[in-house]
Amino acid sequence: MSDTAIDIELDDKLALLSGETFWETHPVPAAGVRSLSLADGPHGLRHQSGPHDNLAIFASDPATCFPPGVAIGSSWDPALAARLGSALGREAVAQQVDIVLGPGVNIKRSPLCGRNFEYYSEDPLVSGVLGAAFTAALQAEGPSVAVKHFAANNQETNRQTISSDVDERTLREIYLPAFERIVRETQPGAVMASYNKINGVHAWANRWLLTEVLREEWGFDGVVMSDWSSVTDPVAAVQAGLDLEMPAESGRVAQLRAAVEAGDLDTIVIDTAVARLIALASAPRPTPVPVDAEQHHALAQEIAEGCAVLLRNDHQVLPLPAGVDIAVIGLLAAEPRFQGGGSAHVNATRVDAPLDELRATVEAGGSTVTYAPGYRLDGGDAAQLADDAVELARRADVAVVFAGLGEEQESEGFDRETLDLPDDQVDLIRRVAAAAHRTVVVLSHGGVVSLEGWHDDVDAILDAFVLGQGGGRAIARLLTGEANPSGRLAETIPLRLEDHPSWLNFPGEHGRVLYGEGVLVGYRYFSTAATPVRYPFGYGLSYTSFESVLTRVEITGDDSARATVNVRNTGQRAGAHVVQLYVSAPSGDVRRPLRELKAFEKVTLAPGESTELHLELDRRSFAYWDVEQGGWIVKPGEYLVQLAADAASVLAEELIELEGDRVATAVTLDSPIAAWLDHPVIGATANQTLGFASAEISAEQMAQVRSMTMRQFVRISGLPIPLDALEAIADQSN
């Protein structure tokens, strides 16, 4: 492939490194290199066969709008993510799209991020497992994905210029693992570099990120592309490992040619990038096959049913029984919010409204449905609408209030300033709850919303997020029990924004945002700090009940284990349950979260049915990134393997002891005494030489001693310890 690249004229090579149009790459017909067609598409294609743009201003071709990332994340179901990926791959083939821009696997560092609707979770394991399932299934249909946005792109505020200032351990443990899993397990065709800087260097010009980590460590051999119109220095981008700048930018060939002629850009680097692009373009484009739009709409609805999370269900008000009078309140019931705003906005083939679908579902069973909009989404006066809604609720057996956020309140391009629902909606919920016999709230939103001020007033809450074009029918079936809620929260719902670990350092200032919470992101912080939350990560209710038993944990190696869990459906309905396995690790030399999710599996069981699951805990399940060693280290010692209902509710745990890694770091006279005493090779000798083995030293005194350097201790203590003896011991530590 490299020979093919070398045979192409220099200007043709350089042209290949940027787009020809907004959505297409340059072809080189003389060399048999075809153009590649790209389209947005984490949850549905935004393919523009007419005028092009990246802000969804111009119309895109009709496509199925599947549940966005926030919903898929809450499914905790890689099988659903794969079904979405397969369907999206088929639609890409039908529209002759070669690269689908997705999945988005950025971590939800802050609940205020305006693009959280597009991402899966605050946890890297959930994000990576779902993203890998999506990628493998989509690429099996023929097209490629572009995994995005690489990396540490966790806010919209100043996203083109902000520097995400984050330490390497936090990057390795939180913000990179989802990308790493997808690259290692599925070999994606492309990875998209993000707009932001990382520690002062733009992602698209960051050689450490794009070449050393992505290619040399993880083995990625696909195309690295830019986000749209992000590159300001094409020479630096190519040198860092960027293969494709999108979209077309005038003058790029001349800039790159001048760098080559000046000796600032090696032709070997260009040939390598061109070879990758040619390899991707050499894959045959599958023959277009028309997509059954109705079949894909039904699939979108089915996927949506597995995503919603039942948060509250007092008095078993849900599912709604037959023969009741239902007051549906809220404009979002009739005009649903079913996707996010911005570049991923899909021109849906059709949209189900929850109001229409609920009527169609319940009226055959003798129930009646009345409706009042209750509020406006444009900020206009809605006092009379609210009064009418409260009166309607008073006359009904149960009121179902649809509340949430509109696209003007959260979207790509800006972050939110609050977690609160609009004041008029909060007021409406409280008034309806005071008037109605029973009250159910259905939430529609892309990012976490606060439940405070009204949570305790209502009987049930179904968090429906944004569920795609089939969400209306899915909500109706979930409310009536035709479908059983099985979603689990993929991000924590805090009591207050100020409780969130990102609050002090979001969205940054003076062009930089400090990731000051380190690895204590989301539930990792809340659990470690014992900070109360409204609902924890991993939480979700069902219309049935499950019993989970941790039957055993087997050690399978020096740094691995296997947990066996028995799950039984103890209720009267079929349902799906998510088994969650966490590891609580010793802190040692670094701060570790109280517990971290390390394995999960979703199972569907009939009433009375049981199953046995075997969950593997590999080396990475116990490891932390050691910045001094530059690698993953499993500390020898005890670990708690915890079966949990959610991040705050441990059901059972078993203590295991792992051999781990015996890391021997060289010490000197200027190393802390703690490093000498804890050293696996010289620790005992150092302890004896210093006389600590025979002396009685209080814990307070020893704490002071351990923090001193050896040289300081010898000087201060006045003990007759020859330095040459200590240096001889130090030599043995290397």
C-alpha positions as a printed Julia matrix, in Angstrom:
734×3 Matrix{Float64}:
   0.0     0.0     0.0
   2.91    2.32    0.71
   4.23    1.73   -2.84
   0.86    2.87   -4.23
   1.08    6.05   -2.22
   4.63    6.74   -3.44
   3.55    6.37   -7.08
   1.02    9.21   -6.74
   2.11   12.75   -7.6
   3.0    14.85   -4.56
   0.14   17.32   -5.0
  -2.34   14.44   -5.3
  -0.97   12.96   -2.09
  -1.31   16.27   -0.31
  -4.85   16.72   -1.64
  -5.81   13.38   -0.1
  -4.97   14.77    3.34
  -8.0    17.09    3.38
 -11.57   16.95    2.13
 -12.7    17.75   -1.37
 -16.15   18.88   -0.19
 -17.84   19.3     3.15
 -18.64   15.58    3.44
 -16.33   13.9     0.9
 -12.62   13.19    0.59
 -10.5    13.75   -2.51
 -10.43   11.0    -5.13
  -7.36   10.24   -7.26
  -8.91    8.5   -10.3
  -5.56    7.94  -12.02
  -4.43    5.85   -9.04
  -7.78    4.15   -8.57
  -8.49    5.96   -5.3
 -12.16    6.74   -4.83
 -13.73    9.46   -2.73
 -15.04    8.57    0.73
 -18.48    9.83    1.81
 -18.92   10.8     5.47
 -22.02   11.56    7.53
 -22.88   12.31   11.13
 -24.53    9.43   12.83
 -24.11    8.32   16.45
 -27.86    7.56   16.57
 -29.03    8.2    13.02
 -27.6     9.4     9.71
 -27.43   13.1     8.96
 -26.49   12.64    5.33
 -26.88   15.79    3.24
 -27.26   15.13   -0.46
 -28.16   18.82   -0.92
 -26.51   21.89    0.69
 -23.91   20.97    3.31
 -23.23   22.26    6.82
 -22.14   21.03   10.23
 -24.8    22.78   12.31
 -27.92   20.99   10.96
 -29.11   24.24    9.38
 -29.65   22.68    5.95
 -31.94   19.7     5.61
 -30.58   16.18    5.66
 -31.99   13.1     3.99
 -34.68   11.23    5.94
 -33.28    8.57    8.27
 -34.29    6.65   11.35
 -33.63    8.53   14.57
 -32.67    5.8    17.03
 -32.25    6.42   20.78
 -29.22    8.71   21.37
 -26.22    7.81   23.5
 -27.77    8.95   26.79
 -30.53    6.37   26.31
 -28.29    3.55   25.07
 -25.98    4.16   28.02
 -28.89    3.7    30.39
 -29.78    0.4    28.74
 -26.5    -1.15   29.97
 -27.13   -3.55   27.09
 -24.41   -4.18   24.48
 -26.88   -6.3    22.48
 -29.12   -3.23   22.02
 -26.11   -1.09   21.11
 -25.17   -3.71   18.5
 -28.69   -3.81   17.03
 -28.59   -0.03   16.66
 -25.14   -0.24   15.05
 -26.28   -2.88   12.56
 -29.34   -0.88   11.55
 -27.31    2.31   11.19
 -24.8     0.4     9.07
 -27.59   -0.74    6.76
 -28.87    2.82    6.4
 -25.34    4.01    5.66
 -25.06    1.4     2.9
 -28.43    2.5     1.48
 -27.27    6.14    1.38
 -23.76    5.18    0.18
 -22.02    6.55    3.26
 -18.53    5.13    3.87
 -17.75    6.57    7.32
 -20.34    7.15   10.04
 -19.22    9.77   12.58
 -19.77    7.93   15.84
 -19.99    6.52   18.41
 -19.33    9.36   20.86
 -17.68    7.86   23.94
 -16.59   10.92   25.89
 -17.08   10.65   29.63
 -19.79   12.71   31.31
 -17.46   14.61   33.57
 -20.07   17.25   34.38
 -23.86   16.97   34.16
 -23.89   20.47   32.67
 -22.23   19.48   29.38
 -24.61   20.44   26.59
 -23.68   17.42   24.51
 -24.22   14.76   27.18
 -27.22   13.47   25.21
 -24.76   12.08   22.67
 -22.53   10.24   25.16
 -23.11    7.05   27.12
 -21.96    7.4    30.7
 -19.81    8.83   33.46
 -18.1     5.43   33.59
 -15.44    4.25   31.1
 -16.4     0.55   31.26
 -20.04    1.17   30.34
 -18.96    3.59   27.6
 -16.34    1.22   26.2
 -18.45   -1.94   26.21
 -21.41   -0.23   24.52
 -19.2     1.65   22.07
 -17.38   -1.53   21.07
 -20.64   -3.41   20.5
 -21.97   -0.55   18.35
 -18.74   -0.3    16.35
 -18.35   -4.01   15.64
 -21.96   -4.35   14.49
 -21.94   -1.26   12.27
 -18.66   -2.16   10.58
 -19.9    -5.7     9.95
 -22.39   -4.13    7.53
 -19.57   -2.62    5.44
 -19.11    1.05    6.38
 -16.57    2.29    8.93
 -17.04    4.33   12.07
 -15.13    7.36   13.31
 -14.94    7.02   17.09
 -15.11   10.46   18.67
 -14.09   12.86   20.18
 -10.5    11.85   21.04
  -9.91   12.95   23.81
 -10.89   14.75   27.05
 -13.62   16.66   25.18
 -16.05   16.98   28.07
 -17.65   20.38   27.63
 -19.02   22.65   24.95
 -17.92   25.98   26.46
 -14.95   27.23   24.41
 -14.54   23.7    23.05
 -12.37   24.84   20.11
  -9.84   26.61   22.33
 -10.13   25.26   25.88
  -7.22   23.3    27.32
  -8.28   20.25   29.32
  -5.58   20.17   31.98
  -5.6    16.6    33.2
  -2.93   14.37   34.72
  -1.86   11.21   32.91
  -3.25    8.79   35.49
  -6.69   10.34   35.18
  -6.47   10.25   31.4
  -5.46    6.61   31.42
  -8.03    5.45   33.98
 -11.06    7.59   33.07
 -10.93    9.4    29.73
  -8.99    7.02   27.45
 -10.2     3.47   28.32
 -13.42    3.58   26.26
 -11.42    4.56   23.16
  -8.79    1.96   23.99
 -11.34   -0.86   24.29
 -12.96    0.03   20.96
  -9.61    0.26   19.18
  -8.22   -2.98   20.59
 -11.4    -5.04   20.24
 -13.01   -3.79   17.02
 -10.34   -2.06   14.88
 -12.46    0.97   13.91
 -11.84    2.46   10.5
 -11.27    5.94   11.88
 -10.81    7.95   15.05
 -11.77   11.63   15.22
  -9.48   14.0    17.11
 -11.33   16.52   19.23
 -11.34   20.33   19.08
  -9.89   20.96   22.53
  -6.33   21.12   23.75
  -4.96   18.58   26.19
  -2.5    20.13   28.62
  -1.96   23.0    26.21
  -1.62   21.04   22.96
  -4.51   20.68   20.5
  -5.69   17.08   20.21
  -5.27   17.2    16.42
  -1.61   18.24   16.87
  -0.85   16.03   19.85
   1.73   13.44   18.81
   1.72   11.76   22.2
  -2.02   11.15   21.88
  -2.37   10.35   18.16
   0.85    8.44   17.57
   2.47    7.23   20.78
  -0.72    6.15   22.58
  -3.22    5.47   19.81
  -0.93    3.81   17.25
   2.19    2.59   19.03
   0.57    1.4    22.28
  -2.92    0.38   21.15
  -2.03   -0.76   17.63
  -4.5     1.43   15.74
  -3.89    1.23   11.99
  -6.85    3.21   10.67
  -7.34    6.86    9.74
  -7.1     9.69   12.26
  -9.29   12.58   11.16
 -10.03   16.03   12.48
 -13.29   17.4    13.73
 -14.73   19.91   11.28
 -12.68   23.05   10.68
 -10.54   22.5    13.76
  -7.04   22.44   12.24
  -5.15   25.73   12.21
  -1.68   24.3    11.51
  -1.87   21.5     8.91
   1.86   20.8     9.04
   1.82   20.25   12.81
  -1.29   18.09   12.42
   0.28   15.75    9.85
   3.49   15.49   11.86
   1.48   14.56   14.96
  -0.29   11.72   13.17
  -3.43   13.3    11.69
  -4.22   11.71    8.31
  -7.34   13.58    7.2
  -8.38   17.17    7.78
 -12.06   17.85    7.26
 -13.68   19.55    5.5
 -12.07   21.1     2.41
  -9.8    24.04    3.22
  -8.41   26.24    0.47
  -4.66   26.55    0.21
  -3.86   23.38    2.18
  -1.94   21.7    -0.67
   0.24   24.77   -1.15
   0.94   25.01    2.62
   1.96   21.37    2.86
   4.03   21.49   -0.35
   5.92   24.51    0.97
   6.69   22.6     4.2
   7.98   19.63    2.18
  10.15   21.85   -0.01
  11.53   23.63    3.06
  12.41   20.29    4.68
   9.93   20.82    7.51
   7.7    17.89    6.55
   9.12   14.48    5.63
   7.58   12.74    2.63
   7.68    9.47    4.57
   5.15   10.94    7.02
   2.95   11.97    4.09
   3.23    8.57    2.42
   2.25    6.84    5.65
  -0.87    8.98    6.04
  -1.79    8.55    2.37
  -1.38    4.78    2.65
  -3.9     4.68    5.5
  -6.42    6.71    3.51
  -5.96    4.52    0.45
  -6.43    1.39    2.56
  -9.77    2.72    3.81
 -10.86    3.84    0.33
  -9.85    0.47   -1.12
 -12.55   -1.34    0.79
 -15.37   -2.1    -1.65
 -18.53   -0.05   -1.12
 -21.45   -2.46   -0.58
 -24.24   -2.42   -3.15
 -27.02   -0.11   -1.9
 -30.06   -1.98   -0.63
 -33.24   -0.04    0.25
 -34.05    0.08    3.95
 -37.5    -0.82    5.26
 -38.29    2.42    7.09
 -41.21    0.93    9.03
 -39.11   -2.01   10.16
 -36.39    0.32   11.39
 -38.98    2.49   13.12
 -40.25   -0.57   14.98
 -36.65   -1.42   15.91
 -36.11    2.13   17.23
 -39.17    1.7    19.44
 -38.03   -1.71   20.69
 -34.57   -0.39   21.55
 -36.12    2.58   23.36
 -38.09    0.26   25.63
 -34.84   -1.1    27.06
 -33.43    2.33   27.88
 -35.87    4.19   30.14
 -35.2     4.09   33.9
 -37.97    3.74   36.47
 -36.76    5.88   39.36
 -39.74    5.86   41.69
 -42.92    3.81   41.97
 -44.65    4.38   45.29
 -47.99    2.64   45.85
 -47.27    0.6    42.67
 -49.01    3.31   40.68
 -47.25    1.9    37.62
 -48.04    0.1    35.47
 -51.29    1.98   34.84
 -54.23   -0.38   35.35
 -57.09   -0.76   32.89
 -60.3     1.21   33.29
 -58.88    4.4    34.81
 -59.22    8.04   33.85
 -55.79    9.4    32.89
 -54.97   13.09   32.63
 -51.92   13.58   30.39
 -50.33   16.92   31.12
 -47.41   18.63   29.47
 -46.62   19.93   26.0
 -43.83   17.35   25.65
 -46.48   14.61   25.54
 -47.86   16.0    22.29
 -44.69   17.57   20.89
 -41.98   15.2    22.12
 -38.31   15.95   22.59
 -36.74   12.83   21.12
 -33.16   13.8    20.2
 -30.43   16.34   20.88
 -29.57   19.48   18.98
 -26.59   20.25   16.79
 -24.59   18.32   14.23
 -26.19   14.97   15.13
 -29.75   16.19   14.49
 -31.59   13.58   12.41
 -34.4    14.2     9.92
 -36.57   11.43   11.34
 -38.71    9.32    9.01
 -41.6     9.65   11.49
 -42.1    10.47   15.16
 -44.43    8.83   17.67
 -46.04   11.22   20.15
 -46.5     9.76   23.65
 -50.0    11.25   23.91
 -51.23    9.55   20.74
 -49.58    6.25   21.61
 -50.91    6.21   25.17
 -54.43    6.83   23.91
 -54.13    4.04   21.38
 -52.75    1.7    24.04
 -55.18    2.26   26.94
 -58.52    3.2    25.43
 -59.12   -0.34   24.15
 -58.92   -1.46   27.79
 -61.59    0.94   28.98
 -59.38    3.8    30.15
 -59.92    7.38   29.08
 -57.22    9.91   28.26
 -57.63   13.67   28.49
 -54.9    16.2    27.75
 -53.74   19.66   28.71
 -50.44   21.24   27.55
 -49.87   22.92   30.94
 -46.87   25.0    29.87
 -45.04   26.46   26.91
 -41.49   25.76   25.84
 -40.91   29.2    24.33
 -41.04   31.03   27.65
 -44.38   32.67   26.97
 -47.13   33.22   29.56
 -48.81   29.91   30.37
 -50.74   30.74   33.55
 -54.1    29.75   32.1
 -52.63   26.59   30.58
 -51.37   25.59   34.04
 -54.71   26.32   35.71
 -56.53   24.19   33.13
 -54.06   21.36   33.61
 -54.47   21.33   37.39
 -58.25   21.21   37.06
 -57.97   18.32   34.6
 -55.71   16.44   37.02
 -58.18   16.95   39.86
 -60.89   15.06   37.96
 -58.69   12.11   36.9
 -57.68    8.91   38.67
 -54.04    9.47   37.77
 -52.15   12.39   36.25
 -49.18   11.71   33.97
 -47.02   14.84   33.69
 -44.49   15.07   30.86
 -41.69   17.46   31.83
 -38.23   18.18   30.56
 -35.95   20.39   28.52
 -36.22   21.74   24.99
 -33.35   21.97   22.51
 -32.99   25.66   23.27
 -32.01   24.66   26.81
 -29.4    22.0    25.94
 -27.58   21.34   22.71
 -24.2    20.97   21.09
 -22.35   24.26   21.2
 -23.16   25.41   24.73
 -23.31   24.07   28.27
 -26.11   24.44   30.76
 -25.85   26.66   33.83
 -28.29   24.73   36.0
 -29.69   21.24   36.49
 -33.16   22.57   37.28
 -36.25   22.06   35.19
 -37.91   25.31   34.08
 -39.62   27.01   37.01
 -43.06   26.84   35.42
 -42.75   23.08   34.99
 -41.66   22.56   38.6
 -44.58   24.67   39.78
 -46.97   22.73   37.53
 -45.74   19.35   38.85
 -46.27   20.44   42.45
 -49.73   21.82   41.79
 -50.8    18.75   39.86
 -49.45   16.45   42.58
 -51.43   18.36   45.19
 -54.63   18.09   43.16
 -54.42   14.61   41.64
 -55.15   11.29   43.35
 -51.91    9.85   41.96
 -49.16   11.55   39.94
 -46.61   10.11   37.52
 -43.84   12.21   35.99
 -42.18   11.27   32.69
 -38.92   13.14   32.07
 -37.52   14.08   28.64
 -34.0    15.5    28.6
 -30.5    14.89   27.32
 -28.47   15.71   30.45
 -29.23   15.06   34.1
 -32.01   17.2    35.57
 -32.61   17.91   39.24
 -35.58   16.25   40.91
 -35.44   18.51   43.93
 -38.41   20.65   44.88
 -40.96   18.12   43.62
 -39.57   14.58   43.92
 -41.34   13.73   47.19
 -44.67   15.1    45.95
 -45.16   12.54   43.17
 -45.8     8.81   43.21
 -43.76    7.64   40.23
 -40.98    8.91   37.97
 -40.03    7.38   34.63
 -36.81    8.88   33.27
 -37.18    8.63   29.49
 -34.25   10.89   28.5
 -34.47   11.35   24.7
 -35.58    8.05   23.18
 -35.53    8.64   19.43
 -38.42    8.63   17.01
 -40.03    5.49   18.48
 -39.9     6.79   22.03
 -43.56    7.77   22.18
 -44.77    4.22   21.67
 -42.07    2.89   24.0
 -43.18    5.23   26.79
 -46.81    4.18   26.35
 -45.91    0.51   26.58
 -43.7     1.11   29.65
 -46.4     3.1    31.45
 -49.03    0.42   30.85
 -46.87   -2.61   31.57
 -46.78   -3.96   28.03
 -43.03   -3.47   28.45
 -41.09   -3.72   31.72
 -38.58   -0.96   32.56
 -35.04   -2.33   32.68
 -32.78    0.72   32.32
 -30.21    1.7    34.93
 -28.71    5.13   35.47
 -25.42    5.52   33.64
 -24.74    8.74   35.55
 -25.45    9.93   39.07
 -28.37   12.25   39.85
 -27.02   14.53   42.62
 -29.04   16.34   45.23
 -27.28   19.59   44.36
 -25.05   20.72   41.54
 -22.61   21.94   44.2
 -22.19   18.34   45.41
 -20.77   17.25   42.07
 -16.99   16.7    41.92
 -16.68   18.77   38.74
 -18.47   21.8    40.19
 -15.37   23.68   41.37
 -13.6    23.33   38.01
 -16.26   23.59   35.33
 -16.17   25.05   32.72
 -12.79   26.57   33.56
 -11.34   30.03   33.19
  -8.79   31.9    31.09
  -8.78   29.19   28.45
  -8.04   26.27   30.76
 -10.18   23.81   32.7
  -8.52   21.89   35.54
  -9.67   18.3    35.99
  -9.04   18.76   39.7
 -11.15   15.83   40.83
  -8.69   13.45   39.18
 -10.0     9.89   38.96
 -12.87   10.65   41.36
 -15.36   11.26   38.55
 -19.1    10.79   39.08
 -20.0     7.9    41.37
 -16.32    7.3    42.14
 -16.4    10.56   44.1
 -19.87   10.25   45.61
 -19.16    6.76   46.99
 -15.67    7.63   48.24
 -16.76   10.85   49.94
 -20.02    9.31   51.24
 -21.86   12.24   49.7
 -25.64   11.63   49.57
 -27.23   11.64   46.12
 -30.79   11.53   44.9
 -30.19    8.41   42.8
 -26.86    6.63   42.4
 -25.14    5.38   39.29
 -26.52    1.97   38.32
 -29.93    2.52   39.94
 -33.21    1.48   38.36
 -36.48   -0.23   39.3
 -38.56   -2.9    37.58
 -42.14   -4.19   37.69
 -40.72   -7.5    38.89
 -38.1    -8.41   41.49
 -34.76  -10.19   41.34
 -32.53  -11.99   43.79
 -28.78  -11.97   43.12
 -26.31  -14.15   45.02
 -22.52  -13.94   44.83
 -21.78  -17.66   45.05
 -18.01  -17.56   44.75
 -14.97  -15.6    43.59
 -12.08  -17.63   42.21
  -8.55  -16.34   41.8
  -7.48  -17.25   38.26
  -3.98  -15.77   38.25
  -1.62  -13.4    40.03
  -3.76  -10.48   38.91
  -7.14  -11.87   37.83
 -10.29  -13.48   39.2
 -13.69  -14.83   38.2
 -16.96  -14.14   40.03
 -19.97  -16.43   39.83
 -23.39  -14.87   40.4
 -26.78  -16.59   40.5
 -29.74  -14.45   39.49
 -33.41  -15.38   39.9
 -36.58  -13.55   38.9
 -38.63  -13.68   42.09
 -41.56  -11.66   40.75
 -44.62  -12.24   38.62
 -43.47  -10.61   35.37
 -40.73  -11.27   32.87
 -38.0    -8.67   33.13
 -34.36   -7.77   32.57
 -31.84   -7.26   35.33
 -28.34   -5.75   35.3
 -25.76   -7.59   37.4
 -23.1    -5.1    38.54
 -19.71   -6.15   39.9
 -17.44   -3.61   41.57
 -13.9    -3.84   42.92
 -12.71   -2.02   46.02
  -8.92   -1.76   45.87
  -6.3    -0.88   48.49
  -5.06    2.69   48.22
  -1.37    2.17   48.88
   0.73    4.81   47.15
  -2.18    6.37   45.22
  -5.72    7.34   46.1
  -8.2     4.78   44.78
 -11.98    5.26   44.58
 -13.98    3.36   47.2
 -15.32    1.12   44.44
 -15.22    0.95   40.65
 -17.44   -0.92   38.21
 -15.39   -3.71   36.64
 -17.97   -6.06   35.08
 -21.66   -6.08   34.26
 -24.17   -8.18   32.37
 -27.83   -7.72   31.54
 -30.03  -10.82   31.64
 -33.71  -11.35   30.78
 -35.61  -13.87   32.9
 -39.17  -15.22   33.02
 -40.95  -15.36   36.41
 -39.22  -17.96   38.58
 -36.39  -18.44   36.09
 -32.78  -18.32   37.26
 -29.38  -18.27   35.61
 -25.73  -18.48   36.62
 -23.32  -15.86   35.33
 -19.53  -15.98   35.25
 -17.98  -12.51   35.26
 -14.29  -12.25   34.43
 -12.09   -9.76   36.27
  -8.91   -9.32   34.27
  -5.68   -7.55   35.19
  -7.07   -4.1    34.41
  -9.93   -4.72   36.86
  -7.43   -4.41   39.71
  -4.76   -2.13   38.23
  -4.02    1.57   38.47
  -1.82    3.65   36.17
   1.54    4.21   37.82
   2.95    7.5    36.54
   6.46    6.66   37.71
   6.54    3.23   36.07
   4.6     4.45   33.03
   2.3     1.44   33.06
  -0.49   -0.51   34.75
   0.33   -1.88   38.19
  -1.6    -4.35   40.33
  -0.62   -3.74   43.93
  -0.14   -6.95   45.91
  -2.71   -7.38   48.62
  -6.39   -7.71   49.42
  -9.25   -6.65   47.17
 -12.99   -6.66   47.8
 -15.1    -8.01   44.96
 -18.58   -6.53   45.45
 -21.92   -7.52   43.96
 -24.03   -4.37   44.04
 -27.5    -3.2    43.11
 -25.93    0.16   42.23
 -22.84    2.14   43.12
 -24.21    2.9    46.6
 -25.8    -0.45   47.5
 -23.52   -3.44   48.03
 -25.43   -6.73   48.19
 -22.53   -9.07   48.92
 -18.75   -9.02   48.86
 -15.82  -11.39   49.04
 -12.27  -10.6    50.03
  -9.5   -11.99   47.82
  -5.73  -11.63   47.96
  -3.69  -11.19   44.78
   0.03  -11.61   44.27
   0.02   -8.6    41.97
   3.2    -6.89   40.82
   6.34   -6.71   42.92
   7.7    -3.39   41.72
  11.24   -2.65   42.85
  12.09    1.0    42.38
  15.67    2.12   42.97
  16.18    4.28   46.05
  18.87    6.8    46.93
  19.86    8.7    50.04
  17.45   11.38   48.89
  14.47    9.01   48.74
  11.91    9.05   51.59
  12.53    6.48   54.29
   9.1     5.07   53.51
  10.44    4.01   50.08
  13.32    2.19   51.8
  11.19    0.42   54.41
   8.46   -0.62   51.94
  10.88   -1.83   49.29
  10.28   -5.53   48.44
  14.03   -6.27   48.18
  15.83   -4.1    50.75
  13.0    -3.26   53.16
  13.95   -5.74   55.87
  17.65   -4.89   55.65
  16.93   -1.15   55.87
  14.67   -1.7    58.86
  17.42   -3.68   60.64
  20.22   -1.28   59.73
  18.29    1.72   61.05
  17.57   -0.11   64.28
  13.8     0.09   63.87
  13.38   -3.67   64.29
  14.45   -3.54   67.94
  13.31   -0.04   68.94
   9.92    1.0    70.25
   8.72    3.85   68.04
   5.26    5.42   68.35
   3.03    5.63   65.31
   3.27    9.43   65.41
   7.06    9.35   65.42
   7.21    6.74   62.67
   4.91    8.85   60.49
   7.38   11.74   60.82
  10.36    9.5    60.11
   8.82    7.91   57.03
   8.39   11.3    55.37
  12.06   12.26   55.8
  14.7    11.47   53.23
  17.35    9.02   54.36
  20.0    11.73   54.23
  17.88   14.04   56.44
  17.18   11.28   58.94
  20.84   10.39   59.36
  21.76   14.05   59.95
  18.89   14.78   62.34
  18.9    11.54   64.31
  22.59   11.58   65.13
  22.68    7.79   64.9
  26.06    6.28   63.94
  24.93    4.94   60.59
  27.69    5.01   57.95
  26.53    6.45   54.64
  28.57    3.95   52.67
  26.59    1.11   54.27
  23.34    2.78   53.26
  24.63    3.37   49.75
  25.49   -0.32   49.48
  21.93   -1.2    50.48
  20.59    1.31   47.96
  22.63   -0.35   45.22
  20.75   -3.59   45.9
  17.4    -1.83   45.29
  18.04   -1.27   41.59
